[in-house]
Amino acid sequence: MSRMLSYVAAPDDAGQRLDALLAARGLYPSRSAAARAVDDGLVFVNGAEVAKKHPVAPGDTIVYQVEEPVEPGPLRGQPIDLDIRFEDEDLIVLSKQVGLVCHPSVDHDDGTLVNALIYHCGAENLCNVQGEDDRLGIVHRLDRDTSGLMLAAKNDETGYALMSDIRDRAVDRRYLALVHGVIAHDTGMIDAPIARAEKERTRMAVRDTPSAREAITTFRVLERFEHGARDDGYTLIDCKLFTGRTHQIRVHLEYAKHPLVGDPAYTSGAPSAPAADLGLDRQFLHSFQLSFQHPVTGEGLRFADNLPVDLQEALDDLASRSTGRTTAGEEVRALLEDAPRPRL
């Protein structure tokens, strides 16, 4: 449970960055936690959302949201199956299964990827670059119901290097997505800033507000499918992330009026008929390719992950309606022919 608190800036707070002040006054446990809260639209200065670098003035009224304190139990390892594709003394590449939350939260205090990594590696053999014990090993995340390839780090040096590479766009992350509607152009880019939704705080949205963060997604069309009696057709695309915002692909595709098939939250522009979601009860989004340079050995690594059974079955149901694959579609098909299918 969360609650809203307030703080009035004192004269000696003048000129401080908002995130630094929030941490210095103990309003959040760390500067990184304060910055995340500002980025998520949970902090207001004089009733308005501002950027985390906003300079505070004496007398400013700062309203901020915090979670009710809960006495945490010890973070423990749990024997949760992991589909590991690569592992050495520095990092792990795995195919995350649907339904697995990356780290503990208010709604999921255990049964997460972090619990599984602790069981597999031991807490002492995982990085803690997020500054919070409940995020051991985590350098980036996938949504609970997004499947596919992701990275985990075993030590801080590797963790910081991978996070830096992700920020510098040196890690190539690609996703297969099936969207509603037929996209006419073979390629496209969505460059639109993302912030916490104004009225529904559990959702993100494209917004023009100081707390919004840069978000860039590019895509290639792989295959198109003709419209049916209960839908307006579909397009299979390959999305590439240049930034890593919460729900980024889902938000951007809804903004582009081509929401993901099966997405329970970002549905604006999707047909209202349940049959249009092809029987899926989660978004058609799969991290199918991951390429990066090993931060310790310097080796170039590339991994591919075929579609899980539920997503493949949805595509199979559309096969007779295909208008043909693009050149990019044939390339991805060839890549996936030799790729393992998730076993979980």
C-alpha positions in Angstrom: 0.0 0.0 0.0 1.3 3.5 -0.8 0.7 6.9 0.7 1.4 10.5 -0.3 3.6 12.7 2.0 4.8 16.2 1.7 7.9 18.3 2.5 8.4 22.0 2.3 11.8 23.0 1.1 14.0 24.9 3.6 16.3 27.8 2.8 19.4 25.6 2.8 17.7 23.3 0.2 17.9 26.1 -2.4 19.4 25.0 -5.7 19.7 21.3 -4.9 18.6 18.8 -7.6 15.3 17.3 -6.7 16.5 13.7 -6.6 19.5 14.6 -4.5 17.3 16.5 -2.0 14.8 13.7 -1.7 17.7 11.3 -0.7 19.5 13.8 1.5 16.4 14.5 3.5 15.7 10.8 3.9 12.4 10.9 1.9 13.7 8.0 -0.2 16.3 5.5 0.8 18.8 6.4 -1.9 19.3 8.9 -4.7 18.6 6.2 -7.3 15.3 5.3 -5.6 14.4 9.0 -5.6 15.3 9.4 -9.3 13.1 6.4 -10.2 10.2 7.9 -8.2 10.6 11.2 -10.1 10.9 9.4 -13.4 7.7 7.4 -12.6 5.7 10.5 -11.9 5.4 9.9 -8.2 6.8 13.3 -7.1 5.3 16.7 -7.6 6.7 20.1 -6.9 4.1 22.8 -6.3 1.5 20.5 -7.8 3.4 19.8 -11.1 5.6 17.0 -12.4 9.2 18.1 -12.9 12.5 16.5 -14.0 14.8 14.8 -11.4 17.4 17.5 -12.1 14.9 20.3 -11.3 16.5 22.8 -8.8 14.5 23.2 -5.6 13.6 26.6 -4.3 12.9 27.5 -0.6 9.2 27.2 0.1 8.6 24.6 -2.6 6.0 22.1 -1.5 7.1 18.6 -2.6 4.5 15.9 -2.5 5.9 12.4 -2.9 4.5 8.8 -2.9 6.1 6.1 -0.8 5.2 2.5 -0.1 3.9 1.7 3.4 6.8 0.1 5.3 6.6 -3.7 5.3 8.9 -5.7 7.5 10.8 -7.7 4.9 11.8 -11.3 5.4 15.2 -12.5 4.3 15.6 -12.8 0.5 15.8 -16.5 -0.1 16.7 -18.7 -3.0 13.9 -20.8 -4.5 14.2 -23.8 -6.8 12.6 -22.2 -9.8 13.5 -23.8 -13.2 15.7 -21.6 -15.4 16.2 -22.0 -19.1 19.9 -21.1 -19.2 21.5 -20.6 -22.7 24.9 -19.5 -21.6 26.8 -19.2 -18.3 30.3 -18.5 -17.2 31.8 -17.0 -14.0 30.7 -13.5 -15.0 27.2 -13.6 -16.5 24.1 -15.7 -17.5 22.0 -15.5 -20.6 18.6 -17.1 -20.1 15.2 -17.4 -21.7 12.7 -16.1 -19.2 9.4 -17.9 -19.1 6.0 -16.2 -19.1 4.6 -15.3 -15.7 8.1 -15.0 -14.0 8.5 -11.5 -12.4 12.1 -10.3 -12.5 12.4 -9.1 -8.9 10.4 -8.8 -5.7 7.8 -6.0 -5.4 4.8 -5.1 -3.3 2.7 -7.7 -5.2 5.3 -10.4 -5.6 7.5 -10.9 -2.6 8.9 -14.2 -3.8 8.8 -16.6 -6.7 10.8 -14.2 -8.8 13.8 -14.4 -11.1 16.0 -13.0 -8.3 14.9 -15.8 -6.0 15.7 -18.3 -8.8 19.2 -16.7 -9.4 20.0 -16.8 -5.6 19.1 -20.5 -5.5 21.2 -21.2 -8.7 24.2 -19.0 -7.9 24.1 -18.0 -4.3 23.5 -14.4 -3.2 27.2 -13.8 -2.8 27.8 -14.7 -6.5 25.4 -12.1 -8.0 25.9 -8.4 -8.8 24.2 -5.7 -6.7 24.5 -2.8 -9.1 21.0 -1.6 -8.5 21.8 -0.8 -4.9 19.0 -2.9 -3.6 19.3 -6.4 -2.2 16.1 -7.5 -3.9 17.6 -6.9 -7.4 20.6 -9.2 -7.1 21.9 -10.1 -10.6 19.5 -7.8 -12.4 20.9 -5.5 -15.1 17.7 -5.1 -17.2 14.2 -6.4 -17.0 11.4 -8.0 -19.0 7.7 -7.6 -18.1 6.2 -10.6 -16.3 4.3 -11.8 -19.4 7.0 -11.0 -21.9 9.1 -14.0 -22.6 12.5 -14.5 -24.0 16.2 -13.7 -23.7 17.7 -11.6 -21.0 20.9 -11.1 -19.1 22.0 -11.5 -15.5 25.4 -10.6 -14.0 27.3 -12.4 -11.3 29.6 -9.6 -10.1 29.4 -5.9 -9.9 32.2 -5.2 -12.5 30.2 -7.2 -15.1 26.9 -5.7 -14.0 28.1 -2.1 -14.3 29.7 -2.9 -17.7 26.5 -4.5 -19.1 24.3 -1.7 -17.8 26.7 0.8 -19.4 26.6 -1.1 -22.7 22.8 -1.1 -22.6 22.7 2.6 -22.0 25.2 3.2 -24.9 23.1 0.9 -27.2 25.9 -1.6 -27.5 23.6 -4.4 -26.6 21.3 -5.3 -29.5 17.9 -6.4 -28.1 15.3 -7.5 -30.6 11.7 -8.5 -30.0 9.1 -10.3 -32.0 5.7 -8.6 -31.8 2.3 -9.3 -33.4 0.2 -6.2 -33.6 -3.3 -5.3 -34.6 -3.8 -3.8 -38.1 -1.7 -3.9 -41.2 1.4 -1.6 -41.2 2.0 -0.3 -44.7 5.7 0.7 -44.4 8.4 -1.9 -44.1 10.3 0.0 -41.5 9.6 2.6 -38.9 10.8 4.5 -35.8 8.8 5.6 -32.8 10.5 8.4 -31.0 8.2 9.5 -28.2 8.9 10.2 -24.5 7.3 8.0 -21.9 6.2 8.9 -18.3 3.8 7.5 -15.8 0.2 7.9 -17.0 -1.6 10.9 -15.5 -4.7 9.2 -14.2 -3.8 5.5 -14.1 -0.5 5.3 -12.2 0.0 1.6 -12.9 0.3 2.4 -16.7 2.9 4.3 -18.7 2.0 6.6 -21.5 3.5 8.9 -24.2 3.4 12.3 -22.5 4.8 15.8 -22.9 5.8 16.4 -19.3 9.1 17.2 -17.5 9.2 13.7 -16.0 9.0 12.0 -19.4 12.1 10.2 -20.5 13.4 9.7 -24.0 12.2 6.5 -25.6 13.1 5.2 -29.1 11.9 2.0 -30.7 12.5 1.0 -34.3 10.8 -1.8 -36.2 10.9 -3.9 -39.3 7.8 -5.6 -40.8 8.3 -9.4 -41.2 4.9 -10.6 -42.4 1.4 -9.2 -42.9 -1.9 -10.9 -42.5 -5.2 -10.0 -44.2 -8.2 -8.7 -42.1 -10.9 -11.1 -41.1 -14.6 -10.8 -40.0 -13.6 -9.9 -36.4 -10.4 -8.1 -36.9 -8.5 -5.5 -39.0 -5.6 -7.8 -39.9 -2.3 -8.3 -38.2 1.4 -7.5 -38.7 4.4 -9.4 -37.4 7.3 -7.1 -36.6 10.8 -7.1 -35.3 11.3 -4.4 -32.7 14.6 -3.0 -31.6 15.1 -1.1 -28.4 17.4 1.9 -28.3 16.2 2.8 -24.7 14.8 0.7 -22.0 11.7 2.4 -20.5 9.0 0.5 -18.5 6.6 -1.1 -21.0 8.3 0.8 -23.8 7.3 -1.4 -26.8 3.8 -1.9 -25.5 3.3 1.9 -24.9 4.8 2.9 -28.3 2.8 0.4 -30.3 -0.4 1.5 -28.6 0.6 5.1 -29.4 1.1 4.2 -33.0 -2.4 2.7 -33.1 -1.1 -0.8 -33.6 -1.3 -2.4 -30.1 0.1 -5.8 -29.3 -2.2 -8.7 -29.8 -3.3 -10.1 -26.4 -2.1 -7.1 -24.4 -4.3 -6.7 -21.3 -3.4 -3.1 -20.5 -2.4 -1.2 -23.7 -5.5 -1.8 -25.9 -6.4 1.5 -27.4 -7.1 0.9 -31.1 -7.5 -2.9 -30.8 -10.7 -4.5 -32.0 -13.1 -5.1 -29.2 -13.9 -8.7 -30.2 -12.1 -11.1 -27.9 -11.5 -13.4 -30.8 -9.2 -10.8 -32.3 -6.6 -11.6 -29.7 -6.3 -15.1 -31.2 -6.9 -16.9 -27.8 -3.9 -15.2 -26.2 -4.2 -14.1 -22.5 -0.9 -12.2 -22.6 0.8 -9.8 -25.0 2.5 -11.3 -28.1 6.0 -10.0 -27.2 9.1 -12.2 -27.2 12.7 -11.2 -26.8 14.1 -13.4 -29.6 17.6 -12.0 -30.2 20.4 -10.7 -27.9 23.8 -9.7 -29.2 26.6 -8.1 -27.2 30.3 -8.1 -26.5 31.3 -10.0 -23.4 32.5 -7.3 -21.0 35.4 -9.5 -19.6 36.6 -11.7 -22.4 35.7 -9.3 -25.3 34.0 -12.2 -27.2 31.1 -11.3 -29.5 28.1 -13.2 -28.4 24.8 -13.7 -30.2 21.7 -15.7 -29.1 18.4 -16.5 -30.7 15.3 -17.8 -29.1 12.4 -19.4 -31.0 8.8 -18.5 -30.2 7.1 -20.2 -27.2 4.3 -22.6 -28.0 1.4 -20.2 -27.3 2.8 -17.5 -29.6 3.7 -20.0 -32.3 0.1 -21.4 -32.3 -1.3 -17.9 -32.7 0.9 -17.4 -35.8 0.0 -20.8 -37.1 -3.7 -19.9 -36.9 -3.0 -16.9 -39.2 -0.9 -18.8 -41.8 -3.6 -19.0 -44.4 -4.1 -15.2 -44.3 -0.5 -14.3 -44.9 0.2 -11.9 -47.8 3.9 -13.0 -47.8 7.1 -12.4 -45.8 9.3 -9.4 -46.4 13.1 -9.8 -46.9 13.6 -9.1 -43.2 10.9 -11.8 -42.5 12.8 -14.4 -44.4 16.0 -13.5 -42.5 14.4 -13.8 -39.1 12.7 -17.1 -40.2 16.1 -18.5 -41.2 17.6 -17.4 -37.9 14.8 -19.0 -35.8 14.9 -22.3 -37.7 18.2 -23.1 -35.9 17.2 -21.5 -32.6 16.1 -23.6 -29.6 12.5 -23.2 -28.5 11.9 -22.2 -24.9 11.5 -25.3 -22.7 9.6 -23.5 -19.9 
